[in-house]
């Protein structure tokens, strides 16, 4: 655009910005992301400014990760990560410290402030209170057990969290994590953690303008197993305060402000991501809902066989899951963690800091692959109807 304008108007348009970055800067547009610096090895998060401004003897210096993976170990000092978090660029008289990785994080509360000032948003949140219902038919999340039974607190006579009088102030959030390849010709995975507001009608629930983008996980590869907890921690911090309740200074319908609460009631990802977020062992090894486990034959896990159904066909207990997850967190070595996971199928997840979160019930069974990509249809038709296997 600048080239065209300069050809037409000459030097008059020379100050015109020639990049998106400069254009946003010129008109005062800023993103709502807060930048963390993750450790390239253990993924512990640090404040960006802390890393960039780090000095020793008043000299800009590369900061190293001080995370201790096993604080209960007797060899604590030797287990400090000590990985470099940044790079030193430039000459001695003009040194620039640049972080190796950046984790952009956007708070839930600040995004809700923007959404609640949008005309019609609160009206959409209330749509489910007068919706038509059918006996024994699940048409949306509002017909499910969690939406109908989640309580405001642990007190015996507590009211339901989702009810008509708070339809536009008590929010149910759906969390998703997925990775994608942004570049052609190279393997480089970037992850995105985002949330949808279940109160909204299904036809607008997943529109881009209604989604809450929480964090963008840096590449070049997926975060392994429990290390995802470092990225979940600031999200859970906000979810804890939203469960207790926050006050918005102003909304479109309530100029004098409104108190809102929110609960994470659903993790809807593909199977590997859901297991990673919620602290379950791989789906190749065991079911996260019941006690069914795979055997190991010919160097691969095998779920075949229904002869022992009476031994595993009952739901896992979330209290036992929490106890096992806390035991995992108290382990003082990688070997002891592996033994415990093999025995219980459970790892610690930051989501267990939420008192109401149920790591067994609050997970959907991979809707993307089972429904959108036709796996459920293939199983029913090829195995049950056609009987080809």
C-alpha positions as CSV (number, residue, x, y, z in Angstrom):
1,X,0.0,0.0,0.0
2,X,2.8,2.4,0.8
3,X,4.4,1.8,-2.6
4,X,1.2,2.6,-4.4
5,X,0.5,5.7,-2.2
6,X,4.0,7.0,-2.7
7,X,3.7,6.6,-6.5
8,X,0.5,8.6,-6.5
9,X,1.2,11.2,-3.8
10,X,5.0,11.3,-3.6
11,X,6.8,12.2,-0.4
12,X,3.5,13.1,1.3
13,X,3.0,9.4,2.1
14,X,6.6,8.6,3.1
15,X,5.5,8.3,6.8
16,X,2.9,5.7,5.9
17,X,3.8,2.4,7.7
18,X,5.2,-0.4,5.5
19,X,4.4,-3.3,7.8
20,X,1.5,-4.6,9.9
21,X,3.6,-4.1,13.1
22,X,4.2,-0.4,12.3
23,X,0.6,0.1,11.2
24,X,-0.7,-1.3,14.6
25,X,1.8,0.8,16.4
26,X,0.8,4.0,14.6
27,X,-2.9,3.7,15.4
28,X,-2.3,2.4,19.0
29,X,-3.5,-1.2,18.5
30,X,-2.0,-3.6,21.1
31,X,-2.5,-7.3,21.6
32,X,-3.8,-8.6,24.9
33,X,-1.1,-11.2,25.4
34,X,1.3,-11.3,28.3
35,X,4.6,-12.9,27.5
36,X,6.3,-15.6,29.5
37,X,9.6,-17.2,28.7
38,X,9.6,-21.0,29.0
39,X,12.6,-23.1,29.6
40,X,13.5,-25.0,26.4
41,X,14.1,-28.2,28.4
42,X,11.7,-28.4,31.4
43,X,9.2,-25.7,30.2
44,X,9.2,-23.8,33.5
45,X,7.8,-20.3,32.9
46,X,9.5,-17.0,33.7
47,X,8.4,-13.4,33.3
48,X,9.8,-12.0,30.0
49,X,11.1,-8.8,31.6
50,X,12.9,-10.7,34.3
51,X,14.8,-12.7,31.7
52,X,15.5,-9.7,29.4
53,X,16.7,-7.5,32.2
54,X,18.8,-10.1,34.0
55,X,22.2,-8.8,35.1
56,X,25.2,-10.0,37.0
57,X,27.5,-7.3,38.3
58,X,25.5,-4.7,36.3
59,X,26.3,-6.6,33.1
60,X,23.5,-8.0,31.0
61,X,23.8,-11.8,31.3
62,X,22.0,-14.9,30.0
63,X,19.7,-16.2,32.7
64,X,19.5,-19.9,33.5
65,X,16.5,-22.0,34.6
66,X,16.4,-22.6,38.3
67,X,13.6,-25.1,38.3
68,X,14.0,-28.2,40.5
69,X,11.9,-31.1,39.1
70,X,12.2,-33.2,42.3
71,X,12.3,-30.9,45.3
72,X,11.9,-33.8,47.7
73,X,15.1,-35.4,46.5
74,X,18.1,-35.5,48.7
75,X,20.2,-34.4,45.7
76,X,18.2,-31.2,45.3
77,X,21.1,-28.9,44.3
78,X,22.3,-31.2,41.6
79,X,18.9,-31.4,40.0
80,X,18.6,-27.7,39.1
81,X,17.7,-27.5,35.4
82,X,20.3,-24.9,34.6
83,X,19.2,-24.5,30.9
84,X,19.9,-21.2,29.2
85,X,16.7,-19.2,28.8
86,X,18.0,-16.6,26.4
87,X,20.7,-15.6,23.9
88,X,23.2,-12.7,24.0
89,X,23.2,-10.7,20.8
90,X,25.4,-7.7,19.8
91,X,28.7,-6.2,20.7
92,X,30.0,-5.7,24.2
93,X,29.0,-2.1,24.3
94,X,25.4,-2.8,23.1
95,X,24.3,-6.2,24.3
96,X,20.8,-7.4,23.7
97,X,19.3,-10.3,25.6
98,X,16.7,-12.2,23.5
99,X,14.6,-15.1,25.0
100,X,14.9,-18.4,23.2
101,X,11.2,-19.1,23.4
102,X,8.1,-17.0,24.1
103,X,4.7,-18.2,25.5
104,X,2.0,-15.6,24.8
105,X,-0.7,-15.8,27.4
106,X,-4.0,-14.0,27.4
107,X,-6.1,-13.8,30.6
108,X,-9.7,-15.1,30.7
109,X,-10.9,-12.1,32.7
110,X,-9.7,-9.4,30.4
111,X,-11.3,-11.2,27.4
112,X,-14.6,-11.6,29.3
113,X,-14.5,-7.8,30.0
114,X,-14.5,-7.2,26.2
115,X,-17.2,-9.8,25.5
116,X,-19.6,-8.5,28.1
117,X,-19.5,-5.0,26.6
118,X,-20.7,-6.4,23.3
119,X,-24.4,-5.7,22.4
120,X,-26.5,-8.9,22.7
121,X,-23.8,-11.0,24.4
122,X,-25.7,-11.4,27.7
123,X,-28.9,-12.1,25.8
124,X,-27.2,-15.0,24.0
125,X,-25.9,-16.3,27.3
126,X,-29.5,-16.6,28.5
127,X,-30.8,-18.5,25.5
128,X,-30.6,-21.9,27.1
129,X,-33.0,-21.1,30.0
130,X,-36.1,-21.3,27.8
131,X,-35.0,-23.9,25.3
132,X,-37.2,-26.8,24.3
133,X,-36.3,-30.1,26.1
134,X,-37.0,-33.7,25.2
135,X,-37.2,-36.6,27.6
136,X,-34.2,-38.9,27.5
137,X,-32.8,-37.1,24.5
138,X,-29.4,-35.3,24.6
139,X,-29.6,-32.4,22.2
140,X,-26.9,-30.1,23.7
141,X,-24.6,-29.8,26.7
142,X,-27.4,-28.5,28.8
143,X,-29.1,-31.9,28.8
144,X,-26.0,-33.5,30.3
145,X,-25.3,-34.6,33.8
146,X,-22.6,-32.1,34.6
147,X,-24.7,-29.0,33.6
148,X,-27.7,-30.3,35.6
149,X,-25.9,-31.4,38.7
150,X,-22.8,-29.2,39.2
151,X,-23.1,-27.4,42.6
152,X,-22.0,-23.9,43.6
153,X,-20.0,-25.2,46.5
154,X,-19.3,-28.3,48.5
155,X,-21.9,-27.5,51.1
156,X,-24.7,-30.1,51.5
157,X,-27.6,-27.8,50.5
158,X,-25.7,-25.9,47.8
159,X,-27.7,-24.7,44.8
160,X,-26.9,-25.8,41.3
161,X,-24.3,-23.7,39.6
162,X,-26.2,-23.4,36.4
163,X,-29.8,-22.1,36.9
164,X,-32.1,-19.6,35.3
165,X,-31.5,-16.6,37.6
166,X,-27.8,-16.6,36.9
167,X,-27.9,-17.8,33.3
168,X,-25.9,-14.9,32.0
169,X,-23.4,-14.6,35.0
170,X,-22.5,-18.3,35.7
171,X,-20.4,-19.5,32.7
172,X,-19.4,-23.0,31.7
173,X,-16.1,-23.2,29.9
174,X,-14.9,-25.9,27.4
175,X,-11.1,-26.2,27.2
176,X,-9.3,-27.3,24.0
177,X,-5.7,-27.9,23.2
178,X,-4.4,-28.8,19.7
179,X,-1.2,-28.5,17.7
180,X,-0.7,-27.5,14.1
181,X,2.1,-27.1,11.5
182,X,2.4,-23.4,10.5
183,X,5.1,-23.9,8.0
184,X,5.4,-25.9,4.7
185,X,8.5,-28.0,4.1
186,X,9.5,-28.5,7.7
187,X,8.3,-30.2,10.9
188,X,7.4,-27.5,13.4
189,X,4.5,-27.9,15.8
190,X,2.8,-25.0,17.6
191,X,0.1,-25.5,20.2
192,X,-2.9,-23.4,21.0
193,X,-5.0,-23.5,24.2
194,X,-8.4,-22.0,23.9
195,X,-11.8,-22.1,25.5
196,X,-15.4,-21.9,24.4
197,X,-18.3,-20.5,26.4
198,X,-21.0,-23.3,26.6
199,X,-23.8,-20.9,27.6
200,X,-23.7,-19.5,24.1
201,X,-26.0,-21.0,21.4
202,X,-24.3,-23.9,19.5
203,X,-24.4,-22.1,16.1
204,X,-22.3,-19.2,17.4
205,X,-20.4,-20.9,20.3
206,X,-17.3,-21.7,18.2
207,X,-17.1,-18.5,16.1
208,X,-13.7,-16.9,16.3
209,X,-15.0,-13.8,17.9
210,X,-16.6,-15.8,20.7
211,X,-13.6,-18.0,21.6
212,X,-11.1,-17.3,24.4
213,X,-7.6,-17.7,23.1
214,X,-5.6,-18.5,26.3
215,X,-2.1,-19.4,25.2
216,X,0.1,-20.2,22.2
217,X,2.6,-23.0,23.0
218,X,6.0,-22.5,21.2
219,X,7.6,-25.1,19.0
220,X,9.4,-26.8,17.5
221,X,7.8,-29.9,19.0
222,X,4.9,-30.8,21.3
223,X,5.3,-30.4,25.0
224,X,5.7,-33.9,26.5
225,X,3.5,-35.4,29.2
226,X,3.3,-33.5,32.6
227,X,5.4,-30.6,31.3
228,X,2.2,-29.2,29.9
229,X,1.4,-28.2,33.5
230,X,3.7,-25.2,33.4
231,X,1.6,-23.8,30.6
232,X,-1.7,-24.7,32.4
233,X,-0.7,-23.0,35.7
234,X,-1.5,-19.4,34.8
235,X,-4.8,-20.5,33.2
236,X,-5.7,-22.4,36.4
237,X,-4.8,-19.4,38.5
238,X,-7.5,-17.4,36.6
239,X,-10.0,-20.3,36.8
240,X,-9.6,-20.4,40.5
241,X,-10.5,-16.7,40.9
242,X,-13.4,-17.1,38.4
243,X,-14.8,-19.9,40.5
244,X,-14.8,-17.6,43.6
245,X,-16.3,-14.8,41.5
246,X,-15.1,-11.6,40.0
247,X,-16.8,-8.2,39.5
248,X,-16.9,-6.6,36.1
249,X,-17.0,-2.8,36.3
250,X,-19.5,-2.5,33.5
251,X,-21.3,-4.6,31.0
252,X,-23.6,-3.7,28.1
253,X,-26.8,-4.4,30.1
254,X,-25.4,-3.5,33.6
255,X,-23.7,-0.1,33.6
256,X,-23.1,-0.3,37.3
257,X,-21.2,-3.6,37.0
258,X,-22.0,-7.3,37.4
259,X,-20.6,-10.2,39.4
260,X,-19.8,-13.3,37.3
261,X,-18.4,-16.8,38.0
262,X,-17.1,-19.5,35.7
263,X,-16.3,-23.2,35.9
264,X,-14.3,-25.4,33.6
265,X,-16.8,-28.2,32.9
266,X,-15.4,-29.9,29.8
267,X,-12.1,-30.8,28.2
268,X,-12.8,-31.5,24.5
269,X,-9.6,-32.4,22.6
270,X,-8.3,-35.4,20.6
271,X,-7.4,-38.4,22.8
272,X,-3.6,-37.7,23.3
273,X,-4.2,-34.0,24.2
274,X,-7.0,-34.8,26.6
275,X,-4.9,-37.5,28.4
276,X,-2.0,-35.1,28.6
277,X,-4.1,-32.2,30.0
278,X,-6.1,-34.3,32.5
279,X,-3.2,-36.4,33.8
280,X,-4.2,-39.8,32.4
281,X,-1.9,-42.5,31.0
282,X,-1.8,-43.1,27.2
283,X,-5.1,-44.3,25.6
284,X,-3.0,-47.2,24.2
285,X,-2.6,-48.6,27.8
286,X,-5.9,-48.0,29.7
287,X,-9.3,-46.4,29.5
288,X,-9.7,-43.2,31.5
289,X,-13.3,-43.8,32.4
290,X,-13.4,-47.5,33.4
291,X,-10.9,-50.1,34.7
292,X,-10.3,-51.7,31.3
293,X,-6.6,-52.1,30.6
294,X,-4.8,-53.3,27.5
295,X,-2.5,-56.4,27.4
296,X,0.9,-56.2,25.8
297,X,1.5,-58.8,23.0
298,X,3.9,-58.8,20.1
299,X,5.4,-55.5,21.3
300,X,2.1,-53.6,21.2
301,X,-0.8,-52.8,23.4
302,X,-4.0,-54.7,22.6
303,X,-7.5,-53.8,23.9
304,X,-9.1,-56.9,22.4
305,X,-11.1,-59.3,24.6
306,X,-14.3,-58.9,26.6
307,X,-14.1,-62.1,28.7
308,X,-13.1,-60.2,31.8
309,X,-15.7,-57.5,31.5
310,X,-17.0,-58.1,35.0
311,X,-13.6,-57.1,36.4
312,X,-13.3,-53.7,34.7
313,X,-16.7,-52.5,33.5
314,X,-17.2,-49.8,36.2
315,X,-16.3,-46.1,36.4
316,X,-13.0,-44.9,37.9
317,X,-13.3,-43.0,41.2
318,X,-12.2,-39.3,41.0
319,X,-11.2,-39.2,44.6
320,X,-8.8,-42.1,44.1
321,X,-7.5,-40.4,41.0
322,X,-6.7,-37.2,43.0
323,X,-4.9,-39.3,45.7
324,X,-2.8,-41.1,43.0
325,X,-2.0,-37.8,41.3
326,X,-0.8,-36.2,44.6
327,X,1.3,-39.3,45.2
328,X,2.8,-38.8,41.8
329,X,3.7,-35.2,42.6
330,X,5.4,-36.3,45.8
331,X,7.8,-38.8,44.0
332,X,11.4,-37.9,44.3
333,X,12.7,-39.5,41.1
334,X,11.7,-40.2,37.5
335,X,11.9,-43.9,38.1
336,X,9.4,-43.8,41.0
337,X,7.1,-41.7,38.9
338,X,7.2,-44.2,36.1
339,X,6.4,-47.1,38.5
340,X,3.5,-45.2,39.9
341,X,2.0,-44.4,36.5
342,X,2.4,-48.0,35.4
343,X,0.5,-49.0,38.5
344,X,-2.2,-46.3,38.7
345,X,-2.4,-44.8,35.2
346,X,-2.3,-41.3,36.7
347,X,-0.1,-38.2,36.7
348,X,-0.6,-34.8,38.3
349,X,-2.3,-32.1,36.4
350,X,-2.8,-28.5,37.4
351,X,-6.5,-28.8,36.7
352,X,-6.8,-30.8,39.9
353,X,-6.3,-27.5,41.8
354,X,-9.9,-26.7,40.8
355,X,-12.0,-28.2,43.7
356,X,-14.9,-29.1,41.4
357,X,-13.0,-30.5,38.5
358,X,-13.7,-34.2,37.7
359,X,-10.8,-35.7,35.6
360,X,-13.0,-38.7,34.7
361,X,-16.3,-37.2,33.9
362,X,-15.2,-33.9,32.4
363,X,-13.6,-35.4,29.3
364,X,-15.3,-36.0,26.0
365,X,-14.4,-39.1,23.9
366,X,-12.5,-37.5,21.0
367,X,-15.4,-35.9,19.1
368,X,-13.2,-34.7,16.3
369,X,-12.0,-38.2,15.2
370,X,-15.1,-40.2,16.3
371,X,-17.7,-37.9,14.7
372,X,-16.2,-35.4,12.3
373,X,-13.7,-37.9,10.7
374,X,-16.2,-40.8,10.8
375,X,-14.4,-43.3,13.1
376,X,-17.6,-44.1,15.0
377,X,-19.5,-44.6,11.8
378,X,-16.8,-46.8,10.4
379,X,-16.8,-49.1,13.5
380,X,-20.6,-49.4,13.5
381,X,-21.0,-50.1,9.8
382,X,-17.9,-52.3,9.1
383,X,-17.8,-54.3,12.3
384,X,-21.4,-54.4,13.6
385,X,-23.4,-54.2,10.4
386,X,-21.3,-55.6,7.6
387,X,-19.5,-58.0,10.0
388,X,-16.3,-57.9,8.0
389,X,-14.1,-58.3,11.0
